[in-house]
Amino acid sequence: MKTKIFCSFITIIIITIFSNVIFRHMIVKDFDDYIQGIRQTNIYWLIASVESSYEQGNWNEKSLMESLHWGLMLGEDIVVFDVDGKKIMDSAQVIEHISPPMRQKMEHIVSINEYAKEFKDYDIFALDKKIGRLKFKPLVRKEITAKEDAFKEWAMKFMIVSFTIASAGSLLLALLFSTLLSLPLKRLREGATKIADGDFDVRIPYKGHDEVSSLTASFNYMAEALKRESDIRKHVMANVTHQLRTPLTIINANAEAIIDCVAEPMGATQNIKAEAEKLIGYIKSIEDLTRAEASFFERSECSEFNLKVYLSKLVSGYKQVALNKSLDISFYGEDMVICTDGEILTTILDNLISNAIKYTNEGGIYIENGRDADAFHIKIKDTGIGIPLEELPLVFERFYKGRSKGQQSTGVGIGLSIVKELVSVLKGKISIKSIPGQGTEVTLTIPY
């Protein structure tokens, strides 16, 4: 990460150098074009001045000499020819007629015998008639040339200074940002290594609300969740060990009693069978949890069926179980065709109905279904012992064994955690309302 960021800034520096070179080239080119434009304007003005020196078919030497004099002041060496190519006048003749003081001052402005470029020819006209030809050759203008050179030198210095500042700044920022950005990522990597080694107490400090901070916060949340799961795992191992030890001890004691002929075989066998059924129940609960966790990562298979018919058959399978506790169980609802995973829905409802029967001692269990705008719902009401308000947020946690006051608990506390995970697989919601001593209502809402 640090190397990538550093390389990115180096790329920025290279782009900056390239941009500065192009920028300087464009400035110098524009400046040269500007100077050339001024010279071209001066040439057109001088051509017009020379043409005005031609009067009534003859050249006015005085006026022509003034035009060439101005040409010298503007840095142009001019030669005038007639239509036959005969030289009429040139700048050298003008110089001969200039007074020494004027000539001395002029030499401070232009180098009279030093040329910058080759001659250029222009035709001259009077009354739409060609009257001759002019040759222009730019003289070296000392002051202007010095200013041009100074400007170009300034442009070069500007490029060098801007490049130096940009390069130094980019390198500094590259080091700074690569360090600042890679440091929290380095901490995350070290933290992940510690978690992989089983240290779930690691937490990484962070500040701000940027993406790296959000990632760090998520990492800390993950570490907290893993620690909680680790604690739960340790707790369940102790809990399951305790739950398994009791029936195994009873089974072992009854088996020894039969072997030693100190107990009636029939009674001891019944005890062994009852405890074996408890063990099977514990193991089934753990298997159900494993299947639920596996289902969470699988796409549910959608199948269409009539919900009312489905629930009627499901409830009829629990009638005898309810009658054994002298409980009433009934279903009423409406016909509707839904599309969902029937196997998962059956597992969810089996857990909920079994719990309702288990924790109801008198009265009954009442099941109904209905529909909303884009989902169907199933409600399971009972008149059982209810759930205390403080326990409601905890009932979906794994291995939580509440609601057992006054009632012997024989499970391991994972039924509702399975329900919650399976409801998530169906992209649904589950809610519980309960009043201790009056009963519980569970509402299951699943999209079509």
N, C-alpha and C positions, 0 to 999 in steps of 0.2 A: 504494500500500500504506500509506504513512504517513498519507495523508488518510483512508483507510478506518478505520484504527485510531483516529485522532483523533476521527472522527465517532462511532465506537462508544462511546468514553468520554463524549462529549458526550451521547449517548443515555442512558448510565448516569446522568449528572448529572441529566438531566431526570426520569428515573424516580425518582431519589432525592428530588428536590424534591416530586414528586407523592406519594411514599410518606410523606414527612415531614408534608405537609399533611393527608393522611388520618389519620396517626398522631395528630397534635395534635387533630384534630376528634374522633377516637374517645376520646382521653383526657378532653377537656373534656366530651364528652357523658356518658361514664361517671361523671365527677365530679359533674355536674349531677344525673344519675340517683341517685347515692349521696346527695347532699344532699336531694333530693326524697323519697327513701325514709326518711331520718331524720325529716324534717318530718311525713311521713304517719304514722310511728310515734308521734311526739309528739302529733299530733292525736287518734289513736285512744286514747292514754292519757288525754288531757284530756277526751275525750268520756266515757270510763269514770268519770273523777273527778267530772265534772259530774253524771252519772246517779246516782252514789252519794250526791249531796247531796240527792236527792229521797227523803224519808223519810215513810212513812205518809200519802201524798197531799199533803204540803207540802214546800216548799223550805227546807232548812237554810241560812240566809243566811251564816252563818259558814263553813260548809264550802264553800259555793258561792264565797264571796269568796276562800277559799284556793286553790280550783281556778283561778279567774281570775287570781289573783296568780301562780301557777306558770305559767300561760299567758303572762303578761307576761315572766316570766324566760326562757321558752323562745322569746320573740319572736313571740307570737301575740296579736293584739287580738281579744277574744271578746265577742260579744253573745248573751245568753240570752233566748229568747222562749218563752212558754207555747204551748199548743195553739191558742189563739185569736189568736196573733200579738202578744200584749202583751209588751212588753219587761220582763223581770224584773230583769236586771242586766247591766252591761257593764263593760269594762275601765276606762272613765273613772271610774266610781264607786269602783272598787278603788283607783285612783290617788289619789283624794281622801282615802282613809282611810290612805294610806301616810305614814309619818313623813317629814319633810323629809330627814333623813340617808339613809334607805333609798331615797327617791325620787332623791336625787342620785347614789347608787351605781348605781341602776338605769339612769339616763340615760347612764352610761358603757358600759352593755351594749347597750341598745336605744335607738333614737330613737322616743320615745313617740308623737309626732304625724307620723311619716314612715312611709309604707307602701310595701311592695315589690311587692305584687300585689293583685288584686281579692279581694273576699270570696268564700268558699265556704260553702254551707249544708249542714248535716248534721242529720238527725232524731235525737232522743234518746228512749230508751225506759226504762220501769221495769216489771218484771213483764210483759213482752211487750205493754205498752201505751204508745202514743206520749204523751209528756208535754211535748213542746216541740220547739224547733229552736235550733241553734247556728249562728252566723255567725263564720267565722274569716277574719282578714285578717293576713297576715304583716307584722310590723314589720321595719324595717331594723335588723339586728343588727350593730353597728359592728365588733366584733372579728371575728365570723364572716365578714362581708362583706369585710373587709380581707384575711382569710386566703384567701378564695375568689379575690379579685382577684389576690392574690400568686401563688396557684397557677396561675391562668390566664396570668399574666404570665410565670411561670417556664416554663410549657409553650411559650409563644411564643419565649422566649429560647432554650430548648433546641432548638426547631426551627431557629431562625436559626443557632445555633452549630453544630448538626449539619450543617445545609446548607452552612455556610461551610467546615467541615472536609472534608465529603465532596466539595464542589466543588473546593476547592483541591487535595485529595489526588488526585481523579480527573484534574484538569488536569495535575498534576505527573506522575502515572503515564502519562497519555496522551502527554505529551511524551517521557517516558523510554522507554516501551515502543515507541512509534512510531519513535523514533530507533534503539533497540537492535535492533528487529526488522527495520526497513527497511535498516539499514546493511549486514548481510550479504547481503541481497537486492540491494542496490545494487552490492555488490562482485561478486555473481554476474552481474548484468547487464553490468557493465563487463568481467568476464572473458569472457562469451559474445561480447561485441563484439570483443574481441581475438582470440578463436579464429576468429570469422568473418572477421577480417582476415588469418588465417594464422599468428598467434602461438600456437603450441602449447606454449610454455614457461610460460604463465601458471599459477600455483597460488594458491589462496586459503586463508589460514590460518583455522583455526576451533578452537573449544574446546567441550567438552561432548558430549552424546549425544542432543540433542533433534532434532526433525524438520529444522530449518534446518541443523544440523551434519551430519546424515546426507545432506541434499541437497548440501551443500558437498563432503562426502567423495565423493559420487557424481560431482559435477562434476570434481573433481580426478582421479578415476579415468578419467573420460571424456577429460579433457585428456591424461592419460598415454597412454591407448589411441590417441588421435588422433595424438599425437606419434610413438608407435611405428609406427602405420600409415604416417605420413608418411615416417619413416625407411626403412620397408620399401619404400614406393613408390619412393623415390629409389634404394634399393639395386636393386630389380628393374629399374628403367629402365636403370641402368648394366649390370646383368646381362644383360637382354634385348638391349640394344644390342650388348654384347660377343658374345652368342650368335648374333645375326643377322649381325654384321659378318663373321665367319669364313666361313660358307657363301656369303654374297653376294660376298665377295672371291674365293672359289674359283670361283664361277659366272662372275664377270666375267673372271677370268684365263683360264678355259677358253674362254669365248666369244671373247675377243681372240685366243687361240691358233688357234681355228678360222678366224676372219676372216683372220688373217695367214698361214694355211696352214702353221703351225709345229708343229701337233699333229694326231694321228690323229683324225678326226672321231668315230669310234666310241668311243674311250676318253674323249675330252673330253665327249661327250654323256652317257656313263654317269656321269662325275663330276658334271656339271651336274644330272642326274636325282637322284643320291644327295643332293646338297646341297639341292636343291629339296624333297625329301622331308623333310629335317631342318627346313627352314623351315615346311613345312606342319604338322609335328609341334609346333613351337613355337607357331604361331598357334592350332592346335587346343587346346593346353593352356590358352592364355589365354582362348579362347572357352568352354572347359569351366568355367573359374573364374567367368567372367561369368554363365554360365547357372546355376551353383550358387548364386551370390549372389542372383540373381533368384528362384530357387526357394525360397530361405530365407524369403521374404516371401509365398509363395503356399501355399494349402492343398493338401496332396497329395491326389490322386485315388485312392480305394480301389477295388481290383478283386480279385475272388477267383480263386485259381488253386492248383493242386497244386504245392507247393514242391519235392517230389522230382522230378516231371516237368520242372519249370522248370529246376532245377539240372542235371539230366542233359543237357538240350539245351544249356545254357550251357557246361558243361564239354566237351561233344563238339566245340564250336566251337574249343577251344584245343588239341585233341589234336595237330593237325599242327604248330602252333607249338612245342609241347613236344617232339615228335619231332625237329624240326629241331635242337634242342639235346641230343638223346638223353636226354630226361627223361621220367619216367613221370608221368601225371596221372590221378587217379581220384576217383570220388565214391561215397560210400555214405551212406545215410540212410533215413529213414522217410517214409511217405506222410502228408501233412498238408495240409489246405486252409487257406490264410491269406488275409487281406485287407489289401493294402498297395498302394503305388504301384509297379507293376512296372517302369516306365521308370526311376525313380530308383534302385530296387534294382539294376537291370542296370548302371547307370553306376557304382554303388559297387563291385559285384563285378568289373566289367571292370578297374577300377583296381587292386583288390587282387590279382586273379589275374595281371594283367600284371606287377605288381611282383614277385610270387612267382616267375614264370618268369624275369624279367629278372635277379634276384639269386640264382638257383640255377644252379650249373654242373654238378652231378651229383646223382643221387638222384631226387627227384620232388616233386610237389605233391599234397596229399591234402585233399579237401574233404568235409565232413560236415554234416548238419543235425540238429536235435533241437528239443524243445519244453520249456518251463518252465511254471510255473503260468499266467502271463498273457502270455507272449512266446515267440517262436521264436528260435533262434540258428543261426548258420552259422559254422563254423570252417574256416579255410584255413591249413594247415600246409605248410611247405616245409623242405627240407634245405639251404637256401642259406647265404650267408656270414654271416647274422645281423646284428644291430644292437648296437653297444656300449651298455652300460648307461647311460652318460652322455648318449647321443643319444636314448634312448627318449622323454623328455619333450618333445623338440624336433621329432619327426618329423611332427607335424600342423601345424607352422607353415608359413606360405606361403614359398615360394622357398628352403626349407631343403633343401640337397642334401648329405645325409650318406650313410652306407652305400655310399660309392663307392670305398672303399679297395680297391685291386686290381681295380677294375672301372671302366671308362670310363663317365662319366655323360653321357647325351645329352638329358636333360630339363631343365626349368627349375624343378623342385622344387615343383610345386603340386598333384600328384596326390592326396596324402594330405590336404591342406587341403580339397580338393574333397570327398573322402570324408567328412571330419568334418562339414562343413556340411550335406551331404545326409543324413547319419545324424541330425543334429539336426532336419531337416525331417520325418523319419519318427518323431521323438520316441524314437529309440533310443540305444544306447550302443555304443561300440567300444573294445576293449582290445587291447594288443599285449604278447606275451611273447616274448623272444628271447634266445638264447645265441650269442655270436659263434663262428663256425665250425661250429655245429650246426644252426642254422635258426631260423625265426620262426613264431609262431602268432598269427593275428589272429582275434578272436572278435567277431562282430557280433550284437547282441541287439536285437530290434525287437518292440514289443508287437503283438498281433494286431489 
